[in-house]
Amino acid sequence: MKFDRQARTVDLDPRDPQFYNDPYSAYEEIRAHTPTFFWNQYGMWCFTAFSDVDRLLRDKRFGRQILHLMSREELGLEPPKPHLSDFDAVEAHSLLELEPPAHTRLRTLVNRAFVSRQVEKLRPEIAALTHATIDRFAADGAVELIKAFAEPIPVSVIARMLGVPQERCADLLDWSHAMVRMYMFEADAAAEHAANRAAIEFADCLTELIAERRRKPTDDLLSHMITSERGGDRLSDAELISTSVLLLNAGHEATVHQTGNAVKAILENGLDHRALFRDDAAAAAAIEESLRYDAPLHMFTRYALEDVVLDGGIEVRKGQEIGLMLGAANRDPRQFADPTSFAAGRADQANVTFGAGIHFCIGAPLARLEMQVSLPILFERLPGLRLADTPRYRDAYHFHGLERLDLAW
Ligand code: HEM
C-alpha cells in the first residue's frame, strides 16, 4: 500500500491477497492518518468512520442511481455493452438500482414478507433444515463448511419463500455466482459473458414459474407479487423477474459468507460455544457481534446527486461516486471500545453491516434468524469443531467471504 498523507490518496490493489485476506490491517493503517481517503484504484473518495458511513448512507444528496439525472456521455461512461444486454435488463428494475418513487413502490410490495413477525414463523423450518443438512456430513469427521452447510440453508429458505422448486437450488447457486462476479473489481470479458448467460437462464426459469403461478396462484411470495396491486398498478413481468432475481441472489450470497465468517471468528477466538449460544437472547447477541466483527460486504457506493462539499473540504461533483466502507466502519475505535475484540453482548453494539437509510437490507431479519437458529445447532451437534486448515478469503474484495472453511471434529 502506498499512502500520500498530504493528498490523502491511497494506492491499494483490491486484488492483493494480503489485502483481501485481512483488509482490517489496511483500514487501521489508513485510519491512523485520516478517516477519509481517495482510493486511486477505484477513483473515488472512501469513508471509513462509522459516523460518516452511517450518515452518508442516509444522505438524500447521494443515491444508488444517477442515470435518471445524467446521461452516460455526461458521466463519461462507455455505452452499454451489447453482450451484457440480458444482464442489464435484469438489473434495470432491481430495487437496489432504483430511487424513489419507483424504489418505494417496489419495496413496499415485497417488504411485508420480510418483516420480523413474518420471518419468525420460519424458525422451525430453518431448524429442521439445519439438522437435515448436518445429517449429511455429521459422521464424516471433517467438512468443507461453505459448500456443505453455509450455502444450502439460505438458498433453500429463500427459494421456498419465493416458490422456486428445491430442485432448482443448484442452478440458482450457479446463476447467482456468475452474476455476482460482475461486481468484482475489473470483471473480465469471460465473466461478463457468463453473467449474461446466467441472466438469460435465470429469467427463462422465472418466466416459466410466473406463467405457472398466474394460472394457479399459491401462497408463496411470487404469487403474492403477481397479484399485489397498489393504486391499481401491478408489477410488470420485467419487474417481477428483476425483483425475484435480486431476492434470490441477495437472499443467500451475503448470508453464506456471514455464516462462514462467524464460524471462523468463533473458532479462531477460541470462544466457548455453550456460553455464546446458551439461550436465544445470547445467540442473538453473538450473531450481532459476528456481523460487526467480520461483515461479508465491505463497500457500497453512492452517486452524488448534486455538487456536495463534505467535512474536511472534500468536494464531490454531481455524478461522482463515493465509497462507504462498511467493514472499516464496524471497526472504528471512535465508535467501539476495543473494536478488534469479539465481545458478544457489548454495550456499544451497532453495525452498518446491513446498510442504513432507504436501501437498508430488506432481508436483515431473515439473515439474522437463519444464523441465530443454524449456528447454535451446528456447534451443539458437533461440539469438537476445529479449524482443519487456515481459512482463506476469496479474491472478491467487496464480498468478503471465505473460499473454503475446512473443519474437523
Ligand atoms: C448477512 C446477510 C446479509 C447482509 C450482510 C446484507 C447486506 C445488505 C446491505 C449492506 C444492503 C444495502 C446496500 C446499499 O445500501 O447499497 C442490502 C440490501 C438488500 N438486501 Fe441484504 N444482506 C444480507 C442478507 C439478505 C437476505 C437474506 C435478503 C433476502 C431477501 C436480502 C435482500 C436484500 C435486498 C432486496 C436489498 C435491497 C434493498 C433496497 O434497495 O431497498 N439481503 N443488503
Residues whose N, C-alpha, C, O or C-beta is under 5 A from the ligand:
A	BS01	HEM	L95 L96 R107 L247 A250 G251 H252 A254 T255 Q258 F300 V352 T353 F354 G355 A356 I358 H359 F360 C361 I362 G363 A364 L366 A367
